[in-house]
Amino acid sequence: MSNVKQRHIFIYPITAQYEALQEALQKMSNDNPGRSIITISESFFMGTSSLFLKAPGIKPKANISLGIVPMCITSKDTAPFGPGIPPSGNCEQNIAANQAAQEDIMGETQKIYAELLTNLGITAKIPYFFDTPYLLADRFLQMCIPSVEYPRSDAPSTIRFTGGLPKRHRDPYTNAPGWWDTDILGNTTKKIVAVSQGTVQLDYADLIIPTLQALASHPDIIVVAALGSKGATLPEGTVIPENARVADYIPFDELLPHCAVFVTNGGYGAVQHAIANATPLVIAGETEDKPETAARAEWAGLAINLKTKNPSEEVVAKAVKNIINDTKFKKRALELQAEMKSYDPMKILLETIEELDAGGK
């Protein structure tokens, strides 16, 4: 994502977000006199920086920030966030690279961030904007398991892991495609490979179509393409191989338990679903936070990272067969699934709220 786009999405709205927060806090205070107010916001909602840094106005009793993307806090143990560089063990190199990224690449963005907060009356030292929620929220809850996030020896003690996204109730899957019962639920002989690009990157020529074509000559595989939204279709004229099945939308938690491999562009939520269902990954993504998600999944032993958003058919086929034939990927997927099952995200969130309400530091 370009610096200009980052500013328009995350930085420029800060003033309006501050005003909306103050209006909401005022209403809650008026409607609930004497009751504690604790804010919960996702880490890239930068308006809460005004609360973390004690801007003038109403202040909640405590603030909780939720990490729904890979952690991007600056650390001597990690490279700068963005390109998807796994830990090298070279702290001096990391420190220099982070400083260069913040001063040279993100310097103008940081300047605008600081100016906007200063204009709100903040006099405290303003951290690097990516770091603010990690350093200053009373609790930062990262919505994943520790094994898929890089360890940081210098991370604040206020950072906790929830084990993943909250488990939610799902309605029964009643609108399944006609082939679902026979080819998926009734399948006993073939490996099933899922492929999806999520709901944002919708040029199916990037990943879905290459995957369908890459595995077309493998009769021992069924490829299921989930297009990501109701009513979606492949471009007119797309040749669908005999061993492929295409649907506009299939819930990941219905499909992935039956799959040997999940080919994805690396959305954070998709990777969480893969862990929950012990499904190894082939990841091909290079926009938004996807390089960082892919790098972590590969580092954790769950995935093969193709490091591109539009891999060739040959590369996709090789990676898929690699995962099917090498049992270490499934073994690791099962280990990570067991780790995720040991966490209760909503319980951790509720306990955190109660801890802060009781005055926990």
HUBEL-V934808 format. One record per residue. N is the residue number from 0. RES is the residue in three letters. D_CENTER is the distance of its C-alpha to the mean C-alpha in Angstrom with 1 decimal. Layout:
N/RES/D_CENTER + N/RES/D_CENTER
//
This chain:
0/MET/15.1 + 1/SER/18.6 + 2/ASN/19.8 + 3/VAL/21.7 + 4/LYS/18.8 + 5/GLN/16.8 + 6/ARG/19.9 + 7/HIS/20.5 + 8/ILE/17.1 + 9/PHE/16.6 + 10/ILE/20.0 + 11/TYR/22.9 + 12/PRO/22.1 + 13/ILE/22.5 + 14/THR/26.1 + 15/ALA/25.7 + 16/GLN/22.9 + 17/TYR/25.2 + 18/GLU/28.1 + 19/ALA/26.1 + 20/LEU/25.1 + 21/GLN/28.7 + 22/GLU/30.0 + 23/ALA/27.8 + 24/LEU/28.8 + 25/GLN/32.4 + 26/LYS/32.4 + 27/MET/30.8 + 28/SER/33.4 + 29/ASN/36.2 + 30/ASP/35.3 + 31/ASN/34.6 + 32/PRO/37.1 + 33/GLY/36.8 + 34/ARG/33.4 + 35/SER/30.5 + 36/ILE/27.5 + 37/ILE/24.1 + 38/THR/21.3 + 39/ILE/17.7 + 40/SER/15.3 + 41/GLU/11.7 + 42/SER/11.5 + 43/PHE/11.9 + 44/PHE/14.8 + 45/MET/17.3 + 46/GLY/20.3 + 47/THR/20.0 + 48/SER/21.0 + 49/SER/24.5 + 50/LEU/24.4 + 51/PHE/23.2 + 52/LEU/26.0 + 53/LYS/28.6 + 54/ALA/29.5 + 55/PRO/32.7 + 56/GLY/32.6 + 57/ILE/31.5 + 58/LYS/29.2 + 59/PRO/27.4 + 60/LYS/28.2 + 61/ALA/24.8 + 62/ASN/21.2 + 63/ILE/18.0 + 64/SER/14.6 + 65/LEU/11.3 + 66/GLY/8.3 + 67/ILE/5.2 + 68/VAL/3.7 + 69/PRO/5.7 + 70/MET/9.2 + 71/CYS/11.5 + 72/ILE/14.7 + 73/THR/17.8 + 74/SER/19.3 + 75/LYS/22.3 + 76/ASP/20.5 + 77/THR/17.8 + 78/ALA/18.1 + 79/PRO/17.0 + 80/PHE/13.4 + 81/GLY/13.0 + 82/PRO/14.9 + 83/GLY/13.2 + 84/ILE/16.2 + 85/PRO/16.2 + 86/PRO/18.5 + 87/SER/22.1 + 88/GLY/24.0 + 89/ASN/25.8 + 90/CYS/25.5 + 91/GLU/28.0 + 92/GLN/26.2 + 93/ASN/22.9 + 94/ILE/24.7 + 95/ALA/26.5 + 96/ALA/23.5 + 97/ASN/21.6 + 98/GLN/24.8 + 99/ALA/25.4 + 100/ALA/21.9 + 101/GLN/22.4 + 102/GLU/26.0 + 103/ASP/26.3 + 104/ILE/23.1 + 105/MET/21.7 + 106/GLY/25.1 + 107/GLU/26.0 + 108/THR/22.7 + 109/GLN/23.3 + 110/LYS/26.9 + 111/ILE/26.0 + 112/TYR/23.6 + 113/ALA/26.5 + 114/GLU/29.1 + 115/LEU/27.4 + 116/LEU/27.1 + 117/THR/30.6 + 118/ASN/31.9 + 119/LEU/30.7 + 120/GLY/33.0 + 121/ILE/30.8 + 122/THR/32.9 + 123/ALA/30.7 + 124/LYS/29.2 + 125/ILE/26.0 + 126/PRO/23.2 + 127/TYR/21.0 + 128/PHE/18.7 + 129/PHE/15.4 + 130/ASP/17.1 + 131/THR/18.6 + 132/PRO/16.4 + 133/TYR/16.2 + 134/LEU/19.9 + 135/LEU/21.3 + 136/ALA/19.6 + 137/ASP/21.8 + 138/ARG/18.8 + 139/PHE/15.2 + 140/LEU/13.3 + 141/GLN/10.1 + 142/MET/8.5 + 143/CYS/8.7 + 144/ILE/12.0 + 145/PRO/13.8 + 146/SER/14.4 + 147/VAL/11.0 + 148/GLU/11.0 + 149/TYR/14.0 + 150/PRO/17.0 + 151/ARG/18.5 + 152/SER/22.1 + 153/ASP/22.3 + 154/ALA/19.4 + 155/PRO/20.8 + 156/SER/21.8 + 157/THR/20.2 + 158/ILE/16.7 + 159/ARG/16.1 + 160/PHE/13.7 + 161/THR/13.5 + 162/GLY/12.8 + 163/GLY/9.9 + 164/LEU/9.7 + 165/PRO/13.4 + 166/LYS/15.5 + 167/ARG/17.2 + 168/HIS/20.4 + 169/ARG/20.5 + 170/ASP/23.7 + 171/PRO/25.5 + 172/TYR/24.6 + 173/THR/27.9 + 174/ASN/27.5 + 175/ALA/26.8 + 176/PRO/28.3 + 177/GLY/31.8 + 178/TRP/30.9 + 179/TRP/28.4 + 180/ASP/31.0 + 181/THR/32.9 + 182/ASP/30.4 + 183/ILE/27.5 + 184/LEU/28.9 + 185/GLY/32.2 + 186/ASN/31.2 + 187/THR/32.6 + 188/THR/33.2 + 189/LYS/30.4 + 190/LYS/26.9 + 191/ILE/24.3 + 192/VAL/21.6 + 193/ALA/18.8 + 194/VAL/17.5 + 195/SER/15.2 + 196/GLN/13.7 + 197/GLY/11.9 + 198/THR/13.4 + 199/VAL/13.4 + 200/GLN/14.7 + 201/LEU/17.8 + 202/ASP/20.3 + 203/TYR/20.8 + 204/ALA/23.0 + 205/ASP/20.0 + 206/LEU/18.9 + 207/ILE/20.2 + 208/ILE/23.8 + 209/PRO/23.9 + 210/THR/22.6 + 211/LEU/25.2 + 212/GLN/27.9 + 213/ALA/26.9 + 214/LEU/27.4 + 215/ALA/30.3 + 216/SER/32.9 + 217/HIS/31.6 + 218/PRO/33.4 + 219/ASP/31.9 + 220/ILE/28.5 + 221/ILE/27.3 + 222/VAL/24.4 + 223/VAL/22.6 + 224/ALA/20.9 + 225/ALA/18.8 + 226/LEU/18.9 + 227/GLY/16.4 + 228/SER/18.7 + 229/LYS/22.1 + 230/GLY/25.0 + 231/ALA/23.2 + 232/THR/25.4 + 233/LEU/25.7 + 234/PRO/27.9 + 235/GLU/31.6 + 236/GLY/33.3 + 237/THR/30.4 + 238/VAL/32.0 + 239/ILE/30.3 + 240/PRO/31.3 + 241/GLU/33.3 + 242/ASN/30.7 + 243/ALA/27.8 + 244/ARG/26.8 + 245/VAL/25.0 + 246/ALA/23.7 + 247/ASP/22.2 + 248/TYR/19.9 + 249/ILE/19.4 + 250/PRO/17.1 + 251/PHE/15.0 + 252/ASP/16.5 + 253/GLU/19.9 + 254/LEU/19.5 + 255/LEU/17.6 + 256/PRO/20.2 + 257/HIS/22.7 + 258/CYS/21.0 + 259/ALA/21.7 + 260/VAL/19.0 + 261/PHE/15.9 + 262/VAL/15.8 + 263/THR/12.7 + 264/ASN/11.4 + 265/GLY/8.1 + 266/GLY/5.6 + 267/TYR/2.4 + 268/GLY/5.2 + 269/ALA/7.8 + 270/VAL/7.4 + 271/GLN/7.7 + 272/HIS/10.6 + 273/ALA/12.0 + 274/ILE/12.3 + 275/ALA/13.9 + 276/ASN/16.3 + 277/ALA/17.0 + 278/THR/16.4 + 279/PRO/16.3 + 280/LEU/14.5 + 281/VAL/15.7 + 282/ILE/13.1 + 283/ALA/14.5 + 284/GLY/12.5 + 285/GLU/13.4 + 286/THR/12.3 + 287/GLU/10.0 + 288/ASP/7.4 + 289/LYS/7.8 + 290/PRO/10.7 + 291/GLU/9.0 + 292/THR/6.5 + 293/ALA/9.8 + 294/ALA/11.9 + 295/ARG/10.6 + 296/ALA/10.9 + 297/GLU/14.3 + 298/TRP/15.3 + 299/ALA/14.7 + 300/GLY/17.1 + 301/LEU/15.0 + 302/ALA/14.9 + 303/ILE/17.0 + 304/ASN/15.4 + 305/LEU/17.6 + 306/LYS/16.5 + 307/THR/17.5 + 308/LYS/16.5 + 309/ASN/20.0 + 310/PRO/21.3 + 311/SER/24.9 + 312/GLU/26.0 + 313/GLU/27.5 + 314/VAL/24.4 + 315/VAL/22.4 + 316/ALA/25.3 + 317/LYS/25.8 + 318/ALA/22.2 + 319/VAL/22.3 + 320/LYS/25.8 + 321/ASN/24.8 + 322/ILE/22.3 + 323/ILE/24.8 + 324/ASN/27.6 + 325/ASP/26.1 + 326/THR/25.7 + 327/LYS/23.8 + 328/PHE/20.5 + 329/LYS/21.2 + 330/LYS/22.6 + 331/ARG/19.5 + 332/ALA/17.4 + 333/LEU/19.9 + 334/GLU/19.8 + 335/LEU/16.1 + 336/GLN/16.6 + 337/ALA/19.5 + 338/GLU/17.7 + 339/MET/15.1 + 340/LYS/18.3 + 341/SER/19.9 + 342/TYR/17.6 + 343/ASP/18.1 + 344/PRO/15.3 + 345/MET/17.7 + 346/LYS/20.5 + 347/ILE/18.8 + 348/LEU/18.0 + 349/LEU/21.6 + 350/GLU/23.1 + 351/THR/21.5 + 352/ILE/23.0 + 353/GLU/26.3 + 354/GLU/26.3 + 355/LEU/25.9 + 356/ASP/28.4 + 357/ALA/30.8 + 358/GLY/30.6 + 359/GLY/28.4 + 360/LYS/27.5
//
